[in-house]
Amino acid sequence: MGDRKMTDQEADDKPIEIPRRTSRINIRVPQSYRGRMMIVAVSFIVFAIAYLLTDSSFKPVTGILAVLPVATAGLLLGQWVGLIAGLISFPLIMILMAILGQPVNNAHQTPSMIVIVVLIALGFVIGRLRDLGEQLKVDLKTRLRGEMEFWGSKERYEVLDTAFTGVAVTDNAERLLYCNTTFADMLGYVADELEGMFYNYFMEPSEFTKINEHIDLMQRGIPTQYEISMRRKDGRQRVMLVSSVPRFSAYGIYNGALSIIFDITDRKQAEEALAESEEKFRTLAEQSPNMIFINKMGKVVYANPLCEQIMGYTLEEFYSPDFNFMDLIAPDSREMIRMNFEQHKTGKDVYPYEYALITKEGKKIEAIITSKLIHYEEAQAILGIITDVTDRVKTDEALRVSEERYRAIFEQAADSIVLADAKSGVLVEYNDQTWINLGYTEEEFKSITVPDFEVIETPDEFEKHLKTVSTEGIDKFLTKHRKKDGSIRDIQVSCKAISIHEKEYIQAIWRDITDLTEIQEALRESEERYRQLIEKANDIIYETDLDGNFTFINPVAEKIMGYSEKELIGKNFIDLIHPDWQQEADQFYRSQFAEKTLTTYYEFPAVAKDGKQVWFGQNVQSSMEGDQIVGFQAVARDITDRKQAEGELRKQEARLQSIIRVAPVGICLALDRVILHVNDYMCEMTGYSLDELTGKDTRLLYPSDEEYEYVGREKYDQIRVHEKGTVETRLKRKDGEIIDVLLNSVVIDPADPSAGVMFTVLDITERNRSVVAMLESEERFRALADTAIDAILMIEGEGKISYWNTAAEQIFGYSSEEVMGMELHKIILREGCHQEYFEGLATFMKSGEVPAVHGALEFEAVKKDGTEFPIVISISTFQINGEWNAVGIIREVTN
């Protein structure tokens, strides 16, 4: 595996390399004998020149420099040439002394002779050491050639030298005797450069302890496998997976190891990225305001803390094999859950839907579930997100009940109640009593208008009443209506401006006051109905005097506030309001009195008798006598649940905004493919700032018009069908780099296209690279194994065969399909060896150790046709997901 070319970015990020002290000094010297002789001659000439040019007082020191040419001769040409050089130095010194005119007799003095003897001995010793070094090098090469015999013929060696995995052979001192080209490429060297280097040179000191532990194991005959960080020649670190088999001499002496090396740096980086992704999911799920779970094959395999908190079950209970998740579902929702679960099992997505849950304590929770199929731990699973909508359902129910009450009053009222357009005065709705009071049938009344039965009001006066209601909100006046039989009835009209779906209307009550007795009777009946309505109402209805003291209150007050009617009558209503709101409420109602506002609405918190805080939404109407306010009538509704729901909604909105800001994926809001908003991670991913992206067409992010049009067509086709879409594409960063991404899009409001589309962008560049690398690695392994001459097989922890190459088919006679998943001993061992095999298998499953002698085993094997024959097997062990596996290389032994 060769070095890849670094990108510009990697070159910029590469740290400054600090030169390291190497474990050896490379000095290039001529390899020819003539070249080495020339070096020795030059060294003697340099010595002579230095001797002649040196002052006479330094001649003794210069004479000692004769050591250098003598040592050079011994180092380059061996012990005997070193000895001769020491002898030559004596006459050379005498010649130099004669040239300088010095007495030659001084050279025969004892000190000079001692120096000459030392020079002769030094030349001989250095030469001897050089000869020993050359002999050691020859011995090492001889040992290496002997090691090659272990691997087979020259052709097999050449295959090994070009294998896609690194191969290295070390001696018992951990010195590299041999490495193939792949291993040298992994470290950035040429193979010849590594010959003789110590194995630990490429490692940090912190790794030495690990190496020594594995050497100790191999010295005991145990193959090892470990991960270690190695330093390349350029200083970069790579993570290697090393599988080593010990080598022993014929006398059982540890001679070193044969190692297979895989560069797993990219795989480790992918594993770290996967772990980081898992941690991000856990963080998001555990901080989510919703319940999140994963259901795999009908069992709960993950539940976030909110599931425990809301449902009342512990995680141990959720994860128990005996736990039935259907126990969480309300009986009336179980059939719907089963149908959707079955739909998921067929691989189809299910749209969000409402259903009911039952907590451990039996409490019913209304919820909306959004579920999606995912892959979890190598299998399909269902990811579910549950939103508690119990408060919303209660609010909807309260609204429905309120509408029913209004409709009951509207339909059952004795007075004519009509709803008219605020601008034209045309009737748009009326109760049955309207046409009954006028003596018409319903069909007859549909064909007439107000002027047809109005007696005294002119069109101008009618228009004036419309304006009064529009400006003041209410209006009351007396008029006369003509019945179908021609009789005239006195009518009291009460009008009030109301708004329904942002359109203005006037609601009017026409009361017939012709006969006073009838009016009084009708009033009594009306009062009774009113009393019944008040007594049975769900809201607090009360009256106060001008000072705000209670003069009447219905029984609901005791139910909600805890005070009896006796305790409340005469008490000021301000005293019941929360102290923090009393001043504001007092000012609000004083303004109503001062401005003579007939009707107001105000929300405030009150304090019940037991200290509990209760929120009310209160309508207060002024009681008038003429143009004077004499008191107040109020209807106060308990809106505590709504307030809590609003507060929770605000919290959820804040949490959602926080999640969007810190989400580890790009998030973008777009309308008609124009970017309206992006989060910080999207800016970081694309290299653009927020201002550079906002308001721009998404074409800016695509490398070509074709890719831009393809994504738009594919994504919006999916959105039209499913209201969401997913497409894998490529984006172009600001710096020109192309990245692979996964786009997930969803319409914000299916009923309102103008709300835009929200999409997330996940960078999958590294994931795609890891997948390609993994496939290439698998393909190279299969190619090598299928072309090997020796049988290669793999077994899992329980002894079952998981790989069987072509050579194994040829040697044993079984095809790969016949043996896959079979127990090894049933295929290749005689029945008498089974017990011993089981004992060794138990040890292997527990610790990964195999009973190998010198890294190999010899025994009699059995072919498919029953033939027994001798084989030798070399075994290496390794772990996958905590389970021991083994690789065996089998060779048939022939005489």
Secondary structure as UniProt FT lines:
FT   HELIX           8..13
FT   HELIX           33..53
FT   HELIX           56..58
FT   HELIX           59..64
FT   TURN            65..66
FT   HELIX           67..77
FT   HELIX           79..99
FT   TURN            100..101
FT   HELIX           104..108
FT   HELIX           110..151
FT   HELIX           154..161
FT   STRAND          166..170
FT   TURN            172..173
FT   STRAND          175..179
FT   HELIX           181..187
FT   HELIX           191..194
FT   TURN            195..196
FT   HELIX           199..202
FT   HELIX           205..207
FT   HELIX           208..219
FT   TURN            220..221
FT   STRAND          224..231
FT   TURN            233..234
FT   STRAND          237..248
FT   TURN            250..251
FT   STRAND          254..263
FT   HELIX           265..287
FT   STRAND          291..296
FT   TURN            297..298
FT   STRAND          299..303
FT   HELIX           305..311
FT   HELIX           315..319
FT   TURN            321..322
FT   HELIX           325..328
FT   HELIX           331..333
FT   HELIX           334..345
FT   TURN            346..347
FT   STRAND          350..358
FT   TURN            360..361
FT   STRAND          364..375
FT   STRAND          380..388
FT   HELIX           390..412
FT   STRAND          416..421
FT   TURN            422..424
FT   STRAND          427..430
FT   HELIX           432..437
FT   TURN            438..439
FT   HELIX           442..446
FT   HELIX           450..453
FT   HELIX           459..472
FT   STRAND          474..482
FT   TURN            484..485
FT   STRAND          488..500
FT   TURN            501..502
FT   STRAND          503..512
FT   HELIX           516..536
FT   STRAND          540..544
FT   TURN            546..547
FT   STRAND          549..553
FT   HELIX           556..561
FT   HELIX           565..568
FT   TURN            569..570
FT   HELIX           573..576
FT   HELIX           579..595
FT   STRAND          599..607
FT   TURN            609..610
FT   STRAND          613..625
FT   TURN            626..627
FT   STRAND          628..638
FT   HELIX           640..662
FT   STRAND          666..671
FT   TURN            672..673
FT   STRAND          674..678
FT   HELIX           680..686
FT   HELIX           690..693
FT   TURN            694..695
FT   HELIX           698..701
FT   HELIX           705..722
FT   STRAND          724..732
FT   TURN            734..735
FT   STRAND          738..747
FT   TURN            750..751
FT   HELIX           753..755
FT   STRAND          757..763
FT   HELIX           765..787
FT   STRAND          791..795
FT   TURN            797..798
FT   STRAND          800..804
FT   HELIX           806..812
FT   HELIX           816..819
FT   TURN            820..821
FT   HELIX           825..828
FT   HELIX           831..833
FT   HELIX           834..847
FT   TURN            854..855
FT   STRAND          856..862
FT   TURN            864..865
FT   STRAND          868..880
FT   TURN            881..882
FT   STRAND          883..892
//
